[in-house]
Amino acid sequence: MAPPTEHPHVVVHAPALDGSRRVTLGEEPLGVATHADDVAEILRLADLYVTDVAESDLVEWQGGGPDDWPGLSEHHEA
């Protein structure tokens, strides 16, 4: 039986006071996101192409899901 394949462990951390969220890969900081689209771009820049960050098993959302950006909703309204 083959050993389990190691998958990257990406964490989108709980929102900071300004609503932004740190994104890490293991212990390595990848960037700071202000929207789920930012998370996708941060992962793309790290050569991790995730088509749907909200549904991916590779991404762990802490302190709220991909729609939780407190204090930043005005920033992204059309």
N, C-alpha and C positions, 0 to 999 in steps of 0.2 A: 504494500500500500504506500503510495507516494505521500510525502509530508504536505501539509496544507500550504497553499500558495500564500505568501506574505503580501498583503495589500497595504498601500499607503494609508496612514491614519491621519486624516485631515480633520482638524477641530476648528469650528467657528465658535469662538468664545462668547460668553454672555456680554451684552452691551455695556460699554463704558458709560460714564456720566453724560458724555456728549452724544450717545447713541451709536457710535462706531463700534465695530467688532473686530478683534484680532483674529487672524487666520494663521494656524500653525500646522506644520507637518511633523508629527512627532514632537521633538523639542525645538525644531527649527521654525523661527518666525518667517512667514511668507509675506505678510502685509496686513493692512488695515482696510476693512471694507465698510462702506456706508450704505450698501444695498446688495441684494443677492446677485445682481449682475457683476458687481465688483468682485464677489467671491469667485464667480466663473472666470473672470479675467485674471485674477491672481493665480488661480490654478492653471490656466492656460500658460501664463508666463513661467510657471514652474514645470512645464511639460506634462501636466496632468490634465488631459482633456476630458472633462466631465460635462456631458451634454445637458444634464438636469441636476443642478446642485441641490435642489429641494428634495429630490427623490433618490439620490445616489446613496448606496450603502457605504461609499468611501468617505462621506462627509457626516461628521457628528456635530449637531447643533446643540450648544449648551445655552441655557438661560433664555430659551425661546427659539422658535423655528425661523425659517427663511423669510417670513413676513413680519418679524418682530425687530423693528428698528426705532425704538422710542426716541422722540426728540428730533428725528430726521424725516418724518413723513412730509413736512412742508417742503423740504429740500427736493423731493422727488415727485411732487405733484405736477401734473401737466398744466 
